[in-house]
Amino acid sequence: MRSFVTIADAGNFTRAAERLGRAQSTISLQMKRLEETLGRSLLERNAHGVRITGEGEALLGYARRILALNDEAVGRLTEPELEGMVRLGTPEDFATTHLPAVLSAFAHSHPRVALEVTTDLTLNLLERFQGGEFDLVLVKREPMGPMQGMRVWREPLVWAALDRPSSWMAASPGDALPLVVSPHPCVYRKRALAALDSCGRRWRIAYTSTSLAGAQAAVRAGLGVTVLPRDMVPAGLVTLGGEDGLPVLDDTEIALIEAPGTRSVPARRLAGHIVSSLERGMGPHT
């Protein structure tokens, strides 16, 4: 099961074998035996790597839950005194909305593990991660983009504005759309500008904020519209779309990256906990 899940996440047998520290032939044999046991085809090889079949997708959710339960049981029985520190980097909006419950459950299970959580823009997180500042990092990335890290979340992006008529809504389509964005570099900023440019909609940066709270305050003040994941739109703001003259935005993805060659047991446990917690139905990421 672990080999099957790793192949699904890695995209091919070679990377899966490297992650698991096993020979590729061993991984192939395990998959052959798994398919023979179930009497179903789970994986299809192609020129680009491996494709998960429909029956494989059905098994994948069960496999993740089985592994999560196995790891939890092993951790409780063999590592009751697990301790140390894990340095986690994450985008602020994701940390504010989805991570608190996940990290709280981990801290409850492992009270002697200290968590050091830092929020920043994705490109800054990647730069700091490469500089050795984090054991784990959650980053935003383009769907179907470079295979960097393991996808743990996927969610539609939407335009969000004040929950009452504002000046930009009354403006003609030819007027510049005022935007509330994070400073460069920011994945959402890049996505918003690209979408507006592709449909020929004029825009202007009306407000820039380095914090999620600052951006939301600016939107609530009627200074402009912003881009947020659908489930992160707070009360008091409304979502907008094509009927408002705004282009459709591509989904956002959150990927988890582990430091190369990490031997920290607490870091590995937290990584597994994040993946299994989000996989158990915390969002439309599959």
N, C-alpha and C positions, 0 to 999 in steps of 0.2 A: 504493500500500500504506500509506504513512504517513497519507494522508487517511482511508483506511478505518479504520485503527486508532484514529485520533484521534476519529472519529465514534463508534466503539464505546465509547470511554472517556468522551467528553463527553456522549453521550446525545442530541445533536441536531446538525443541520448548522450552526446559527448559532454555537454555542459552539466547534465544531470549526474553523470559518472564522476566528474570533477568535484561537484558539490558534496557528493556522498562519499568520496574517497574510495570508489570501487572501480573495477575494470568495466569497460563498456560492454564486454561480452557477458559479464555477470548480470548487468542491468537488462540486457536483451533477453537473457534466459529467464529472468524473473518475470518479465512482461509476457513472455510466451507461456509460462506456466500459469500466470494469472488469467490470461485469456482462455486457456484450455480448461481451467477450473470452472470459470463462469460460462464457458461456451459462447462467448461474445467477443466481437472485435472492438477493442478499446482505442487503439492507436493506428494511424495510417502514416507511413513515411512518405515524404515527397522531397522535391529538390531543395526546398527551403527549410526542411527540418521534419517536424512531426505535427500532425493534425489530430486533435482529439475527436473521436467519432461521437455521434449523438448518445450512444450507450455509455461511452467513456465520460461524457459530461454528466450524465446521470449518476455515475459511480463517484465522480470527483467530490461532490458535496459530502457524501457518506464517508469517503476516505479521509477527508479533512477532519470530520468530527471524530472518527475512530482514532486518528492519530492524536488529536487534542486530548481526548479522554485518556489514552494510553500515556501520553507525556505527563498529564496531570497526576495520574496515579503513581507513575514512577518517581516523579518529583517529590510527591508527598512522602513516599516510603523510603526513598534512598537519599534524598537531599533535604531533610527537614530543617537543617541549619544553614541553608544556602544564604550567603552574604556577599557583599561587595557593592560596587557602584556601577550604574549603567548611565551613560551620557546619550540622551536622545534629542535629536533635532527634528523639528516639525513646523509646518506652516501654521501661523497663528489661528486662522479660521478653523482648520481641522482640529487643532488642539483644543479650541474653545468649545466646539460642538460635539465631537465624536470621541475624543480620547479620554475625558475624565473618568467615565465609567470603566473603560478598559484598564486604565492605569490604577484605578482604585481597587479593582479586583486582584490585580497582580500584587499590589502592595499589601493587601490583606493576606494573600497566600504566602508571601515572602517578606515578612516584616523587617528582616535584617538586610534587605537590599535597598540601598539608597538610589533614588531616581533623580537625575539632574536633567530637567527638560528645558530646552531652549527653543524659542520661536524666532523665525526669520523668514525672509523671502527665499523661494526655492533655489535660485542661482547662488545666493549667499550661503545657503545651507550646504549645497554641493561643494562650494569652494572651501568652506570650513571643514567639511567632512574629509575632503582630500588632504587637508592640512593636519588631519589626525585629531580634530577636536571632538568627534562623536564616535560612539560605538555603533549606533544605529541612526538612520535618518529616514524620515518620511518626506517625500518630495512630490510635487505636482509634475506631471508629464503629459505629453500629447498622446491620445489613444493610438494604438498601433505604432507607437514611436520606437526609438531604440530600446532594445531589450536590456534596460538598466534597472536592476532590482526586480522585486516580485510585486505584481499588482495586488493591492489589498482593498481598493475602493474604486468605484466608478459611479459618477453622478452627473446628471444634466446640469449645465450652466444656464442661468437665466438673467435677464435684466431686472433690476430692482429699483423702485422709485418711491417717493413719498406717497402716503396713503391719502392724498387729496390733490385736486387740480393744481398744477404748478406751471410756471411760465414756459418751460420747455414743451409741455404737452399741448399748450395752446399755440405753439409756434408752427409755422408752415414747414413742410418737409425740406425746404431748401435752407432753412436756418441751421446753424451749427448746433449739434447736440452737445450740451454740457455734460462732461463726464467727471465722476469721482473715482479716482484710481490710486493704486499704490505706485510708488516711484519705480523707475526702471532699475533693476530687472524685475519683472513680474509676469507670470504666465497669464493671469487674467487680463492684465493691461494689454499685453500683446494680442491675446485672443479677441478682445473687444475692438481694438483698432483695426485688426485685419478683417474682421467681419464687416465693420462699417465701410472700410475702403472697398471691399469686394462688391458691395451693393451701391456704391457711389454716394453714401450718406455722409454729409459734412459733419465734423465733430471738432470740439475744442476741449482742452483739459481745464476744467473749472476748479478742481480741488484735488490736491495730492496729499495723501496721509500715509505714514509708515505703520499705522496701527489699524486694526479692524474696527475698534471702537470709534476712532477718529473718523474713519470713512463713513460708518453708519450714522454718526452724528451729523456729518455734512449732508448726507442724503435726506435725513429727517428734517434738516433745515431748508430743504428745497433747493440746494445748490446744484443738483444734477442727478444723473442716474449712475448706477454702478453694476458690476457683474458679480454674482455670487452663485455658489452651488444651490440647487433648488431647495434642499432641505435645510440650508443655513440662512434662508431669508427670515429675519426676525419679525416679530409682531410689530405692526405699525407701518410696514413697508409692503408694497404690492409687487407682484411679478408682472412683467410686460412681455409682449411678443410681436408676432407679425401683424396683428390687428392694430398695433400701436406704431407701425412703420419701422419696427426694429428687426434686424436679421436674426435668424436662428444661430445659436452658438453650439459648437461641438461639445461633447461631454468632457468632463475633466477626469483624470485618473490620479490616484495617489499610489506611489510605489514605495516599498520598504527596501532599503539597501543596508547590508551589513558590512562592516569593515572587513577587508580582505584578510583571511587567515586568522580571524579573531579566535581566541581560545577562552574567552570569558564565558563561563557557564551561565552567570546571571544574564549576560547580553543575549545568549542563545535562547534562554528560557523566555525572556521578554519578547524577543522576535517571534517565537512560536506562539506566545500568548496573544500578541497583537493580530497575527494572521488568523488564528483560530477564532478569536472573538469577533473580528469583522466578518469572517466567513459565515458565522452562525446567524446570518440574517439581519445585520445592523445597517444594511443599505443595499441599493440596487447596483452592486458592483460586479455581478457575475454576467 
